[in-house]
Amino acid sequence: MKRFSAVVLAAGASRRFGQDDKLRAEFDGKPFLGHVLDCLATLELGEVLVVARKPLPDVPHIVNLRPEAGMGHSLALGVAALKPCDAAFIVLADMPLIVPALYREMADALPGYDIVVPVHNGQNGHPVLFSSVCFDDLRQLTGDQGGRALLRSGHYRVRYIEAGGFILADIDTPEDLTRLKTS
């Protein structure tokens, strides 16, 4: 049986959202990060680790002391800090609509592949599942590209699975939040 973990990326500056800590903004009566962590808690994961800009009480996390270095840097820090596992979901903290069934479907799709990516209308979404064969390259990431370079490298077997539009629904602006609440 494979051991899965998750790295939740939560160290962004929230500049487009217009408040210092958008993860405290609420959707359906709960902060974004709370939705993400509650969803992950329903799965049998070995570890869930949040990469944050500052300490988070009562949440397993590491602090990214250089968040301005980009999402790739946060992802590299998170993967480097994980306990041994066979694969890790890379999760964005500002996507409260991801459902447990998607994680399960992705885990079921992993055998025979190195990376599993959900797709909606031809557009890649999140979370993304990376097997441990990708971890060395993930630990080397910098900048804002995240794991996209690994998908395009041709070095890994990538499986794309169809999913609902919620895989594209990250909240970057107050307008995104309003649109999500009314849809």
Secondary structure as GFF3:
##gff-version 3
##sequence-region A 1 183
A	DSSP	beta_strand	4	10	.	.	.	ID=ss1
A	DSSP	three_ten_helix	22	24	.	.	.	ID=ss2
A	DSSP	beta_strand	26	27	.	.	.	ID=ss3
A	DSSP	beta_strand	30	31	.	.	.	ID=ss4
A	DSSP	alpha_helix	32	41	.	.	.	ID=ss5
A	DSSP	beta_strand	47	52	.	.	.	ID=ss6
A	DSSP	beta_strand	61	63	.	.	.	ID=ss7
A	DSSP	three_ten_helix	67	69	.	.	.	ID=ss8
A	DSSP	alpha_helix	71	81	.	.	.	ID=ss9
A	DSSP	beta_strand	87	92	.	.	.	ID=ss10
A	DSSP	alpha_helix	100	109	.	.	.	ID=ss11
A	DSSP	beta_strand	115	120	.	.	.	ID=ss12
A	DSSP	beta_strand	123	124	.	.	.	ID=ss13
A	DSSP	beta_strand	128	131	.	.	.	ID=ss14
A	DSSP	three_ten_helix	132	134	.	.	.	ID=ss15
A	DSSP	alpha_helix	135	138	.	.	.	ID=ss16
A	DSSP	alpha_helix	148	152	.	.	.	ID=ss17
A	DSSP	beta_strand	158	162	.	.	.	ID=ss18
A	DSSP	three_ten_helix	165	168	.	.	.	ID=ss19
A	DSSP	alpha_helix	174	182	.	.	.	ID=ss20
###
